[in-house]
Amino acid sequence: MEGLANKELVEELRQQWKSLWRERIDDKVRAEGIASADYSMLFAEKGTVIFATRNFKVLSFREILELHGIGDAGRFVPPNPQTGGWGKFIRTMIVSQKPHSRAKMAAFYFGREEKKKQQLKKGGRGWLHF
């Protein structure tokens, strides 16, 4: 039952978190975002600076969960993309791999030799005459 209560609390906090970011007031002169209402569960009052460009500590959903006494906050919040997670795995492992051509794959599996390319005409500069 405690897990179900935690899950309901997390869902309620998540809804408030989304509305906090959706309904914020953007101050373009000072380059900061301000809370437009009072969010007591998120420890943010009306007029609290949510984000700014300089000398500011950003609100963290994980820290808010820990302040409410939810110990396994990592289960409810995905990891930061810079520290790790699926996004970083895809960027580092899958996207950075070089694609293999069919000729190289056939040579690897069937023991065929790869055809050597002919020497380029005019040293690779093409057919244009200057």
Secondary structure, DSSP 8 states (H G I E B T S, - for coil): -HHHHHHHHHHHHHHHHHHHHHS-EEETTTTEEE-SS-BTTTTB-TT-EEEESSS-----HHHHHHHTT-S-GGGTS---TTT-SHHHHIIIIITTS----HHHHHHHHH----------GGGGT-S---
